[in-house]
Amino acid sequence: MKIIVCVKQVLAADRIKFDPRTYTMVRTADNSYINPNDLFALQMAVHLKERYGGRITAVTMGPPISEEVLREAMALGVDRGVLLSDRRFAGADTLATSYVLGMGIRKLGDFDLVLCGTVSTDSDTGQVGPQLAEEMHLPQVTGVEKIEKQGSTLRLERTSDGFREVMEVTPPVLVTVSRRAAPLRLPGLLDIQDAYGGRTFDCYTLEDLEAEENKVGLNGSGIWVTELAQVPKQKSCQFIKGDPRHQVQTLMEKLREKNLID
């Protein structure tokens, strides 16, 4: 199987910085890491490769420091890393990001499966996977927990509205992988050494992708930030009197009132 996994470098929530001129997030090595939800897509890809054979390519869009997520992907079992990096890609919303990823995947050639995480932890939109499928004119299935190859088709399983859904689809197809998929595995020391040692990756710019400049970055974004305002944090403390049973019941009621629990 020829598998492509889209990964993203996200920002640590407690260390987010914004450019005061463009209102875009500033990514640096000390405040970025691989999107946790993409790890489930990587794990699924490695599982499929081990079971059915094939080759895995990890693709990410971002500044040069995004090569770090490709190194991490290689340590987890990815065969090839591709970085889509150009200053003109900066400030992209999900639509412009999906376009660049689509152009990058087209440049890679034939594939059977594109895997994405369900959402990224820094924006939490869940839009890139479906928008990329639309960009690539691919069938898509979201929130998948299990993938099996059956002849020329793929058997996909997911949970939706409390029901177990089983679908069959003919590749190529795009799938977003649920956090309920197989447990994550940590890379070994030799895998990490190999990924950060002699392994190389490809880097493509706007010209390499033959992409249209008016469809990338801020120019290609349908959504952009025009103003930032700091929201003051409000904290309050309330003591619940009574015996432990009454305290627990009162606490549960208050949490339900705020829709923090069901």
C-alpha positions as CSV (number, residue, x, y, z in Angstrom):
1,M,0.0,0.0,0.0
2,K,1.1,3.5,-0.7
3,I,0.1,5.6,2.3
4,I,0.4,9.4,2.8
5,V,0.0,10.8,6.3
6,C,-0.6,14.5,6.8
7,V,1.0,15.8,10.0
8,K,1.1,19.3,11.5
9,Q,3.3,21.1,13.9
10,V,1.0,22.8,16.5
11,L,1.6,25.4,19.2
12,A,1.7,24.7,23.0
13,A,-1.4,26.4,24.3
14,D,0.5,28.1,27.2
15,R,3.2,29.5,24.9
16,I,1.2,30.9,21.9
17,K,2.6,34.1,20.4
18,F,1.1,36.4,17.8
19,D,2.6,38.6,15.2
20,P,1.2,42.1,16.1
21,R,1.2,43.1,12.4
22,T,-0.4,40.1,10.7
23,Y,-2.2,38.6,13.8
24,T,-0.8,35.2,12.8
25,M,0.7,32.8,15.3
26,V,4.5,32.8,15.6
27,R,6.0,29.3,15.5
28,T,9.3,28.7,17.1
29,A,11.1,25.5,18.1
30,D,10.5,26.0,21.8
31,N,6.7,26.3,21.5
32,S,5.8,23.7,18.9
33,Y,5.4,20.0,18.7
34,I,3.6,17.3,16.6
35,N,-0.2,17.4,16.7
36,P,-1.1,14.6,19.2
37,N,-4.1,13.5,17.0
38,D,-1.8,13.0,14.0
39,L,0.0,10.4,16.0
40,F,-3.0,8.1,15.7
41,A,-2.9,8.5,11.9
42,L,0.8,7.7,11.9
43,Q,0.2,4.6,14.1
44,M,-2.5,3.4,11.8
45,A,-0.2,3.8,8.8
46,V,2.6,1.9,10.4
47,H,0.1,-0.9,11.4
48,L,-1.1,-1.2,7.8
49,K,2.5,-1.2,6.5
50,E,3.5,-4.0,8.9
51,R,0.4,-6.1,7.9
52,Y,0.1,-5.5,4.2
53,G,3.5,-4.1,3.2
54,G,4.0,-0.8,1.4
55,R,5.5,2.6,1.9
56,I,4.6,5.6,4.1
57,T,5.2,9.2,3.3
58,A,4.6,12.0,5.8
59,V,3.7,15.4,4.5
60,T,3.6,18.7,6.5
61,M,3.2,22.4,5.6
62,G,5.0,25.0,7.6
63,P,8.2,26.9,8.2
64,P,11.6,25.2,8.2
65,I,11.3,24.3,11.9
66,S,8.5,22.0,10.9
67,E,11.1,19.5,9.8
68,E,11.0,18.4,13.5
69,V,7.6,16.7,13.0
70,L,9.0,14.8,10.0
71,R,11.9,13.5,12.1
72,E,9.4,12.3,14.7
73,A,7.3,10.6,12.0
74,M,10.4,8.9,10.6
75,A,11.3,7.6,14.1
76,L,7.8,6.1,14.3
77,G,8.2,4.2,11.0
78,V,7.6,6.6,8.1
79,D,9.8,6.0,5.0
80,R,9.9,9.5,3.5
81,G,9.3,13.0,4.7
82,V,8.1,15.9,2.6
83,L,8.1,19.5,3.8
84,L,6.0,22.1,2.0
85,S,7.6,25.4,3.0
86,D,7.4,28.8,1.6
87,R,7.0,32.2,3.2
88,R,4.0,32.8,0.9
89,F,2.2,29.8,2.7
90,A,2.2,31.7,6.0
91,G,-1.1,32.7,7.6
92,A,-3.1,30.1,5.7
93,D,-6.5,29.1,7.0
94,T,-7.8,25.5,6.5
95,L,-8.9,26.2,3.0
96,A,-5.5,27.5,1.8
97,T,-3.7,24.7,3.8
98,S,-5.8,22.0,2.1
99,Y,-4.9,23.5,-1.3
100,V,-1.2,23.4,-0.6
101,L,-1.4,19.9,0.9
102,G,-3.3,18.8,-2.2
103,M,-0.7,20.2,-4.5
104,G,2.0,18.5,-2.6
105,I,0.2,15.1,-2.7
106,R,-0.4,15.5,-6.4
107,K,3.4,16.0,-6.9
108,L,4.1,12.7,-5.0
109,G,2.1,10.7,-7.6
110,D,0.0,7.6,-7.1
111,F,-1.2,6.6,-3.6
112,D,-3.8,4.3,-2.1
113,L,-4.6,6.0,1.2
114,V,-4.3,9.5,2.7
115,L,-4.5,9.5,6.5
116,C,-5.1,12.6,8.7
117,G,-5.8,13.2,12.4
118,T,-9.3,14.2,13.3
119,V,-8.4,17.7,14.5
120,S,-5.4,19.8,15.5
121,T,-5.1,20.9,19.1
122,D,-4.2,24.6,18.2
123,S,-7.3,25.3,16.0
124,D,-9.6,22.4,16.7
125,T,-11.7,22.9,13.5
126,G,-11.5,19.3,12.0
127,Q,-11.8,20.9,8.6
128,V,-8.5,20.1,6.9
129,G,-9.2,16.4,6.3
130,P,-12.6,16.9,4.6
131,Q,-11.4,19.9,2.7
132,L,-8.4,18.1,1.5
133,A,-10.6,15.2,0.3
134,E,-12.7,17.8,-1.6
135,E,-9.6,19.4,-3.1
136,M,-8.3,16.0,-4.3
137,H,-11.8,14.8,-5.4
138,L,-11.4,11.8,-3.1
139,P,-14.1,9.8,-1.2
140,Q,-13.6,10.3,2.5
141,V,-14.5,8.6,5.8
142,T,-14.0,10.4,9.1
143,G,-13.4,9.2,12.6
144,V,-12.2,5.7,11.5
145,E,-11.0,3.3,14.2
146,K,-10.1,0.2,12.1
147,I,-8.9,-0.4,8.5
148,E,-8.6,-3.8,6.8
149,K,-7.5,-4.6,3.3
150,Q,-9.9,-7.0,1.5
151,G,-8.8,-7.6,-2.0
152,S,-9.1,-4.4,-4.0
153,T,-11.2,-2.7,-1.4
154,L,-10.7,-1.3,2.2
155,R,-13.0,-2.2,5.0
156,L,-13.4,0.7,7.5
157,E,-15.0,0.7,10.9
158,R,-16.1,3.6,13.1
159,T,-18.5,4.6,15.8
160,S,-21.1,7.2,15.0
161,D,-24.1,8.3,17.2
162,G,-23.6,5.2,19.3
163,F,-23.7,2.8,16.4
164,R,-20.9,0.7,14.9
165,E,-20.6,1.5,11.2
166,V,-18.8,-0.7,8.7
167,M,-18.0,0.6,5.2
168,E,-16.2,-0.6,2.1
169,V,-14.4,1.8,-0.2
170,T,-12.2,1.4,-3.3
171,P,-8.9,3.3,-3.0
172,P,-7.7,6.0,-3.4
173,V,-9.5,7.4,-0.3
174,L,-8.9,9.9,2.5
175,V,-9.5,8.8,6.1
176,T,-9.3,10.7,9.3
177,V,-8.3,8.5,12.2
178,S,-10.0,8.5,15.5
179,R,-8.3,8.6,18.9
180,R,-10.1,5.3,19.6
181,A,-7.7,3.6,17.1
182,A,-4.8,1.4,18.1
183,P,-2.8,2.5,21.2
184,L,0.2,4.6,20.4
185,R,3.7,3.1,20.5
186,L,6.8,5.0,21.5
187,P,9.8,4.9,19.1
188,G,13.0,3.1,20.1
189,L,16.3,4.8,20.7
190,L,17.8,3.4,17.5
191,D,14.7,4.6,15.5
192,I,15.2,8.1,17.0
193,Q,18.9,8.0,16.2
194,D,18.3,7.0,12.6
195,A,15.6,9.7,12.1
196,Y,17.8,12.5,13.4
197,G,21.0,11.1,11.8
198,G,21.4,10.3,8.2
199,R,17.8,10.5,7.1
200,T,16.9,13.3,4.7
201,F,13.5,14.7,3.5
202,D,12.3,16.7,0.5
203,C,11.3,20.3,0.6
204,Y,9.0,21.9,-1.9
205,T,8.2,25.6,-2.5
206,L,5.4,27.3,-4.3
207,E,7.2,27.0,-7.6
208,D,8.0,23.3,-7.0
209,L,4.3,22.6,-6.5
210,E,3.3,24.8,-9.5
211,A,0.7,26.2,-7.2
212,E,-1.3,29.4,-7.7
213,E,-0.1,32.2,-5.4
214,N,-3.5,33.7,-5.0
215,K,-4.7,30.4,-3.4
216,V,-2.0,30.1,-0.7
217,G,-1.3,31.8,2.6
218,L,-3.3,34.9,3.5
219,N,-4.2,35.6,-0.1
220,G,-5.9,32.2,-0.5
221,S,-7.6,32.3,2.9
222,G,-11.4,32.8,3.2
223,I,-10.9,33.5,7.0
224,W,-8.4,35.9,8.6
225,V,-8.0,37.7,11.9
226,T,-8.5,41.5,11.9
227,E,-8.2,42.1,15.6
228,L,-7.0,40.5,18.8
229,A,-8.3,41.2,22.2
230,Q,-7.2,39.8,25.5
231,V,-10.0,38.3,27.6
232,P,-9.6,38.8,31.3
233,K,-9.5,35.6,33.4
234,Q,-12.2,35.3,36.0
235,K,-11.8,32.9,38.9
236,S,-14.1,32.2,41.8
237,C,-14.1,29.8,44.7
238,Q,-17.1,28.4,46.4
239,F,-17.1,26.1,49.5
240,I,-19.7,23.5,49.8
241,K,-20.8,22.8,53.3
242,G,-22.4,19.6,54.7
243,D,-21.4,15.9,54.9
244,P,-19.4,14.3,52.1
245,R,-22.4,12.8,50.4
246,H,-24.2,16.2,50.2
247,Q,-21.0,17.8,49.0
248,V,-20.6,15.3,46.2
249,Q,-24.3,15.7,45.1
250,T,-24.1,19.5,45.1
251,L,-20.8,19.5,43.2
252,M,-22.3,17.1,40.5
253,E,-25.3,19.3,40.1
254,K,-23.2,22.4,39.7
255,L,-21.1,20.7,37.1
256,R,-24.2,19.6,35.1
257,E,-25.6,23.1,35.2
258,K,-22.4,24.3,33.5
259,N,-22.6,21.4,31.0
260,L,-19.2,20.1,32.2
261,I,-20.5,16.6,32.7
262,D,-23.5,14.6,31.3
